[in-house]
Amino acid sequence: MAQKTRIDKLVGAHAQALSERLQAHRAQLFPPDAKRQLRKFTSGEVADLLGVKDAYLRKLDLDGKGPSPETRAGGRRYYSPAEIQQLRELLEKGAKTPGTYLPGRRAGDHLQVITVINFKGGSGKTTTAAHLAQKLALDGYRVLAIDLDPQASLSALHGVQPEFDLDGGGTIYDAIRYDDPVPLSAVVQQTYFTNLDLIPGNLELMEFEHDTPRALTERSGKFFFTRIGDALAEVQADYDVVVIDCPPQLGFLTMSALSAATAILVTVHPQMLDVMSMCQFLLMTSNLLGVVAEAGGDMDYDWMRYVVTRYEPGDGPQNQMVSFMRSMFGDHVLNHPVLKSTAIADAGITKQTLYEVEKSSFTRTTYERAIESLNAVNGEIEALIQAAWGRGTAGREAG
């Protein structure tokens, strides 16, 4: 008779071995005594980010205005992310239109809270959230990224390995738990990205799913759906945009995030099974948020959009599915999709995004095709943010 295996022991052993290997992999990529840093950007990249000519940046440097770039072989000039921010602040002082170089909130503008959701694995949810948060930071917005997913992939992309770096707390759970919550500022971490802070995630987030039924039973008067919104109110003056990477299920955490949100971004992989799954997700979301609304939750949003991810233009069935979605949802589908790219996948192997890696790591066409796709999607979202602040053609739309 075959010997039976204690599945809990086997899974535990595999988890321990994998965790140790991942830690070794991280130490190899980023030694413990080395602080992870974002690369420097070429003057051409900086000119594109600022919307000016490269020659203008050269003139500023020659005139002794702004930060002096690092000059490398061939006379190529490079700026650090902090120096890009200094250039923004310098150029904003002389801008004819306020917000040209510092596009964030002004007096009276509300904090933008964007939840990125889908409960079908492989939809590119975390990749989309990470690239959005980083691009907004590069564009001069003050951004807070929140990893609400216990799997903590967004945290990993920013150099945090939960089982080693968050021993004893450090997630948003600490600030939204029902007993003795800490100030949200206590769990905010600065990242190596100028303008981008992070609240990492780990398995401890699941405690909120276990605590909430008890709180509901006790009728403590503490509504679960206000917990994240109330916590964000403590730090809202420090940020322009919050990007929340939600867990891939519709639990109490996700519903609290949706209640705090001013906008929803739904990632969709354009295949029939994924779209069918999204249909069930939308039905469940509608029903549950209807209950939250009846209990007093705020369900008015600036915008909701679907973003097509991992899109392959040469795939006929995918094109049919995208056309189907556009016919169903119209302008609620972003015009630009996120293309499936080996560049994005290869960057992920080293726990980096496409904004972090050197373009020389890829063939030029592969990199440019992928980065143009991401920039187009993020540009559409940035336009929606500006419109929500009354600086565009679109007004506030509920739902």
C-alpha positions as CSV (number, residue, x, y, z in Angstrom):
1,M,0.0,0.0,0.0
2,A,1.4,3.4,-1.0
3,Q,2.5,5.6,1.8
4,K,0.3,8.7,2.2
5,T,1.8,12.2,2.4
6,R,0.9,14.8,4.9
7,I,-0.1,17.5,2.5
8,D,0.4,20.4,5.0
9,K,4.0,19.2,5.7
10,L,4.7,18.9,2.0
11,V,3.3,22.2,1.0
12,G,5.1,23.8,4.0
13,A,8.5,22.3,2.9
14,H,8.0,23.5,-0.7
15,A,7.1,27.0,0.5
16,Q,10.2,27.2,2.8
17,A,12.5,26.0,0.0
18,L,11.0,28.3,-2.5
19,S,11.2,31.3,-0.1
20,E,14.9,30.6,0.6
21,R,15.7,30.3,-3.1
22,L,13.8,33.6,-3.9
23,Q,15.7,35.3,-1.1
24,A,19.0,34.1,-2.6
25,H,17.9,35.2,-6.0
26,R,17.2,38.7,-4.6
27,A,20.5,38.9,-2.8
28,Q,22.2,38.0,-6.1
29,L,20.4,40.7,-8.0
30,F,20.5,43.3,-5.2
31,P,23.0,42.5,-2.5
32,P,21.8,43.2,1.1
33,D,24.3,46.0,1.6
34,A,23.4,47.6,-1.7
35,K,20.5,50.1,-1.8
36,R,18.3,49.5,-4.8
37,Q,18.3,52.5,-7.1
38,L,16.5,53.6,-10.2
39,R,18.6,54.0,-13.3
40,K,19.5,57.4,-14.7
41,F,17.6,58.6,-17.7
42,T,19.0,59.9,-21.0
43,S,18.4,63.6,-21.8
44,G,16.2,62.4,-24.7
45,E,14.1,60.4,-22.3
46,V,13.9,63.4,-19.9
47,A,12.9,65.7,-22.7
48,D,10.1,63.4,-23.6
49,L,8.9,63.2,-20.0
50,L,9.0,67.0,-19.7
51,G,7.6,67.8,-23.1
52,V,10.5,69.9,-24.2
53,K,13.3,69.7,-26.7
54,D,16.6,67.9,-25.8
55,A,18.4,71.1,-27.1
56,Y,16.5,73.1,-24.5
57,L,17.8,70.9,-21.7
58,R,21.4,71.3,-23.1
59,K,20.9,75.1,-23.1
60,L,19.7,75.1,-19.5
61,D,22.8,73.2,-18.5
62,L,25.1,75.5,-20.4
63,D,23.4,78.5,-18.8
64,G,24.0,77.0,-15.3
65,K,20.3,76.6,-14.7
66,G,18.9,73.5,-13.0
67,P,20.9,70.3,-12.1
68,S,24.0,69.4,-14.1
69,P,23.6,66.0,-15.8
70,E,26.2,63.2,-15.7
71,T,28.1,63.1,-19.0
72,R,29.1,59.7,-20.3
73,A,30.9,58.3,-23.4
74,G,29.9,60.1,-26.6
75,G,28.7,63.1,-24.7
76,R,25.5,61.5,-23.7
77,R,23.9,63.3,-20.7
78,Y,22.0,61.5,-18.0
79,Y,19.7,62.7,-15.2
80,S,18.7,61.0,-12.0
81,P,14.9,60.8,-11.1
82,A,15.6,63.5,-8.3
83,E,17.2,65.7,-10.9
84,I,14.2,65.3,-13.2
85,Q,12.0,66.5,-10.4
86,Q,14.3,69.5,-9.9
87,L,13.9,70.3,-13.6
88,R,10.1,70.1,-13.2
89,E,10.2,72.6,-10.3
90,L,12.5,74.9,-12.2
91,L,10.4,74.9,-15.4
92,E,7.1,75.2,-13.5
93,K,8.2,78.6,-12.1
94,G,8.4,80.0,-15.7
95,A,5.4,78.1,-17.1
96,K,2.6,80.2,-18.8
97,T,0.0,77.6,-17.8
98,P,0.1,76.3,-14.1
99,G,0.6,72.6,-13.9
100,T,2.5,72.2,-17.1
101,Y,5.4,70.6,-15.4
102,L,3.9,69.8,-12.0
103,P,0.6,68.4,-13.0
104,G,-0.7,67.3,-9.5
105,R,-3.5,68.5,-7.3
106,R,-4.2,72.2,-6.8
107,A,-6.4,73.8,-4.1
108,G,-9.8,72.2,-4.2
109,D,-8.8,69.1,-6.1
110,H,-9.7,65.8,-4.5
111,L,-7.3,62.9,-4.0
112,Q,-7.6,60.4,-6.9
113,V,-7.8,56.8,-5.7
114,I,-7.6,54.3,-8.6
115,T,-8.4,50.7,-7.8
116,V,-7.0,48.1,-10.3
117,I,-9.2,45.0,-10.2
118,N,-10.0,41.6,-11.7
119,F,-10.3,38.3,-10.1
120,K,-9.1,36.2,-13.1
121,G,-5.4,35.3,-12.8
122,G,-3.2,36.3,-15.7
123,S,-5.0,39.5,-16.6
124,G,-1.9,41.7,-16.0
125,K,-3.5,43.4,-13.0
126,T,-0.3,43.9,-11.0
127,T,1.8,44.8,-14.0
128,T,-0.7,47.4,-15.0
129,A,-0.8,48.9,-11.5
130,A,3.0,49.0,-11.2
131,H,3.6,50.7,-14.5
132,L,0.8,53.2,-13.9
133,A,2.1,54.2,-10.5
134,Q,5.6,54.5,-11.7
135,K,4.7,56.5,-14.8
136,L,2.6,58.9,-12.8
137,A,5.6,59.4,-10.5
138,L,7.9,60.0,-13.4
139,D,5.4,62.5,-14.7
140,G,5.6,64.6,-11.5
141,Y,2.6,63.3,-9.5
142,R,2.9,62.4,-5.9
143,V,1.9,58.8,-5.8
144,L,1.1,56.2,-3.1
145,A,0.9,52.6,-4.3
146,I,-0.9,50.2,-2.1
147,D,-0.5,46.4,-2.4
148,L,-3.8,45.0,-1.2
149,D,-3.1,41.5,-2.6
150,P,-1.8,39.0,0.0
151,Q,0.3,37.5,-2.8
152,A,2.3,40.7,-2.7
153,S,3.5,40.8,-6.3
154,L,3.4,44.6,-6.4
155,S,5.6,44.7,-3.3
156,A,8.0,42.3,-4.9
157,L,8.3,44.5,-8.0
158,H,9.5,47.3,-5.7
159,G,12.1,45.2,-3.9
160,V,10.0,44.0,-0.9
161,Q,10.0,40.3,-0.1
162,P,7.2,40.0,2.5
163,E,8.3,37.0,4.4
164,F,11.7,38.6,5.1
165,D,11.0,42.3,5.1
166,L,7.6,42.4,6.8
167,D,8.2,40.2,9.9
168,G,5.7,41.6,12.4
169,G,3.5,43.9,10.3
170,G,3.9,46.7,7.9
171,T,0.9,46.3,5.6
172,I,-2.3,48.4,5.4
173,Y,-3.9,45.8,7.7
174,D,-2.1,47.5,10.6
175,A,-4.0,50.8,9.9
176,I,-7.4,49.3,9.1
177,R,-7.8,46.6,11.7
178,Y,-10.6,47.0,14.2
179,D,-8.5,46.8,17.3
180,D,-5.7,49.3,18.0
181,P,-5.0,50.5,14.4
182,V,-1.9,52.5,13.7
183,P,-1.7,55.7,11.7
184,L,-1.4,55.0,8.0
185,S,1.8,57.0,7.8
186,A,3.4,54.3,10.0
187,V,3.2,51.7,7.2
188,V,4.2,53.9,4.3
189,Q,7.6,53.2,2.8
190,Q,9.6,55.4,0.5
191,T,10.7,53.6,-2.7
192,Y,13.7,54.2,-4.9
193,F,11.4,56.0,-7.3
194,T,11.2,59.8,-6.7
195,N,7.5,60.7,-5.9
196,L,6.5,57.1,-5.3
197,D,5.7,55.7,-1.9
198,L,4.5,52.1,-1.2
199,I,2.4,50.3,1.4
200,P,3.5,46.7,0.9
201,G,1.3,43.6,1.3
202,N,1.7,40.1,2.7
203,L,-0.5,37.2,3.9
204,E,-1.4,39.2,7.0
205,L,-4.0,41.1,4.9
206,M,-6.1,37.9,5.0
207,E,-6.7,38.8,8.7
208,F,-9.1,41.5,7.6
209,E,-11.2,39.0,5.8
210,H,-11.4,36.9,9.1
211,D,-11.9,39.9,11.4
212,T,-14.7,41.6,9.5
213,P,-17.4,38.9,10.0
214,R,-16.7,39.1,13.8
215,A,-17.0,42.9,13.7
216,L,-20.3,42.7,11.8
217,T,-21.6,40.2,14.3
218,E,-20.7,42.4,17.2
219,R,-22.4,45.4,15.5
220,S,-19.6,47.6,16.7
221,G,-20.6,50.5,14.5
222,K,-17.3,50.2,12.6
223,F,-18.3,49.8,8.9
224,F,-15.7,47.6,7.1
225,F,-16.2,49.5,3.8
226,T,-15.0,52.8,5.3
227,R,-11.8,51.5,6.7
228,I,-9.5,52.1,3.8
229,G,-11.1,55.5,2.9
230,D,-10.8,56.7,6.5
231,A,-7.1,55.6,6.6
232,L,-6.3,57.4,3.3
233,A,-7.9,60.6,4.7
234,E,-5.0,60.8,7.2
235,V,-2.4,61.2,4.4
236,Q,-4.4,62.7,1.5
237,A,-2.6,66.0,1.7
238,D,0.7,64.2,0.9
239,Y,-0.4,62.7,-2.4
240,D,-2.1,63.4,-5.8
241,V,-2.9,59.9,-6.7
242,V,-3.3,56.5,-4.9
243,V,-3.0,53.3,-7.0
244,I,-4.4,50.2,-5.3
245,D,-3.6,46.7,-6.6
246,C,-6.6,44.8,-5.3
247,P,-6.6,41.0,-4.5
248,P,-8.1,38.7,-7.2
249,Q,-11.3,38.1,-5.3
250,L,-14.2,40.1,-4.2
251,G,-13.8,40.1,-0.4
252,F,-14.1,42.7,2.3
253,L,-10.7,44.2,1.4
254,T,-11.7,44.7,-2.2
255,M,-15.1,46.2,-1.3
256,S,-13.4,48.6,1.2
257,A,-11.0,49.6,-1.6
258,L,-13.8,50.1,-4.0
259,S,-15.7,52.3,-1.4
260,A,-12.6,54.4,-1.0
261,A,-12.0,54.7,-4.8
262,T,-12.7,57.6,-7.1
263,A,-12.0,55.5,-10.2
264,I,-11.9,51.9,-11.2
265,L,-9.6,50.3,-13.8
266,V,-10.6,46.7,-14.8
267,T,-7.9,44.7,-16.6
268,V,-9.1,42.3,-19.2
269,H,-7.2,39.7,-21.2
270,P,-9.2,39.5,-24.5
271,Q,-10.0,35.8,-24.6
272,M,-13.5,34.2,-24.2
273,L,-12.8,32.5,-20.8
274,D,-11.4,35.7,-19.4
275,V,-14.4,37.8,-20.6
276,M,-16.8,35.2,-19.2
277,S,-15.1,35.3,-15.9
278,M,-15.2,39.1,-16.0
279,C,-19.0,38.9,-16.5
280,Q,-19.4,36.9,-13.3
281,F,-17.1,39.4,-11.6
282,L,-19.1,42.4,-12.7
283,L,-22.4,40.7,-11.6
284,M,-21.0,40.0,-8.1
285,T,-19.4,43.5,-7.9
286,S,-22.7,45.1,-8.7
287,N,-24.7,43.1,-6.2
288,L,-22.3,43.5,-3.3
289,L,-21.6,47.2,-3.9
290,G,-25.4,47.8,-4.1
291,V,-25.6,46.4,-0.6
292,V,-22.7,48.7,0.5
293,A,-24.4,51.7,-1.1
294,E,-27.6,50.9,0.8
295,A,-25.6,50.9,4.0
296,G,-24.3,54.4,3.3
297,G,-21.2,53.7,1.2
298,D,-20.2,56.3,-1.5
299,M,-20.5,54.7,-4.9
300,D,-20.0,57.8,-7.0
301,Y,-16.9,57.6,-9.2
302,D,-15.0,60.0,-11.5
303,W,-14.5,57.2,-14.1
304,M,-14.4,53.5,-14.8
305,R,-12.5,52.0,-17.6
306,Y,-11.6,48.6,-19.0
307,V,-8.0,48.2,-20.2
308,V,-7.2,45.3,-22.6
309,T,-4.0,43.6,-21.5
310,R,-1.5,41.1,-23.0
311,Y,-2.9,42.0,-26.4
312,E,-1.6,40.3,-29.5
313,P,-2.6,42.4,-32.6
314,G,-2.1,39.4,-35.0
315,D,-4.4,37.1,-33.0
316,G,-7.8,37.0,-34.8
317,P,-9.9,35.7,-31.9
318,Q,-8.4,38.4,-29.6
319,N,-9.3,41.1,-32.2
320,Q,-12.9,39.8,-32.3
321,M,-13.1,39.9,-28.5
322,V,-11.8,43.5,-28.4
323,S,-14.3,44.5,-31.0
324,F,-17.0,42.8,-29.0
325,M,-16.0,44.6,-25.8
326,R,-15.9,48.0,-27.6
327,S,-19.4,47.4,-29.1
328,M,-20.7,46.5,-25.6
329,F,-18.9,49.1,-23.4
330,G,-18.0,51.9,-25.9
331,D,-15.9,54.6,-24.5
332,H,-15.5,52.7,-21.2
333,V,-12.8,50.7,-23.0
334,L,-9.5,52.5,-23.2
335,N,-8.5,53.2,-26.8
336,H,-5.0,51.7,-26.3
337,P,-4.3,48.2,-25.2
338,V,-1.3,46.9,-23.3
339,L,0.6,44.8,-25.8
340,K,1.9,41.3,-24.9
341,S,5.6,41.7,-24.9
342,T,8.7,39.7,-24.1
343,A,10.3,42.9,-22.8
344,I,7.7,43.2,-20.0
345,A,8.1,39.5,-19.2
346,D,11.9,39.6,-19.2
347,A,12.0,42.7,-17.0
348,G,9.7,40.9,-14.5
349,I,12.3,38.1,-14.1
350,T,14.6,40.6,-12.3
351,K,11.6,42.1,-10.4
352,Q,11.6,45.3,-12.5
353,T,9.3,47.2,-14.7
354,L,9.9,48.5,-18.2
355,Y,10.5,52.0,-16.7
356,E,13.4,50.6,-14.7
357,V,15.4,48.5,-17.1
358,E,17.9,49.8,-19.5
359,K,16.6,49.8,-23.0
360,S,19.9,48.3,-24.2
361,S,18.8,45.0,-22.5
362,F,16.4,44.4,-25.4
363,T,16.3,44.8,-29.2
364,R,15.3,48.4,-30.0
365,T,12.0,47.5,-31.7
366,T,10.8,45.2,-28.9
367,Y,11.5,47.8,-26.3
368,E,10.0,50.7,-28.1
369,R,6.9,48.8,-29.1
370,A,6.3,47.8,-25.5
371,I,7.1,51.2,-23.9
372,E,4.9,53.1,-26.4
373,S,2.0,50.8,-25.6
374,L,2.4,51.4,-21.8
375,N,2.8,55.1,-22.3
376,A,-0.3,55.3,-24.4
377,V,-2.4,53.5,-21.8
378,N,-1.0,55.5,-18.9
379,G,-1.4,58.7,-20.9
380,E,-5.1,58.0,-21.3
381,I,-5.5,57.4,-17.6
382,E,-3.6,60.6,-16.8
383,A,-6.0,62.5,-19.1
384,L,-8.9,61.0,-17.1
385,I,-7.2,62.2,-13.8
386,Q,-6.9,65.7,-15.2
387,A,-10.5,65.7,-16.4
388,A,-11.7,64.7,-12.9
389,W,-10.0,67.8,-11.6
390,G,-11.8,69.9,-14.2
391,R,-8.8,70.3,-16.5
392,G,-10.0,68.5,-19.5
393,T,-13.0,68.1,-21.8
394,A,-14.7,65.4,-19.8
395,G,-16.6,66.1,-16.6
396,R,-17.3,64.0,-13.6
397,E,-19.3,60.9,-14.4
398,A,-20.9,58.8,-11.7
399,G,-20.5,55.1,-11.9
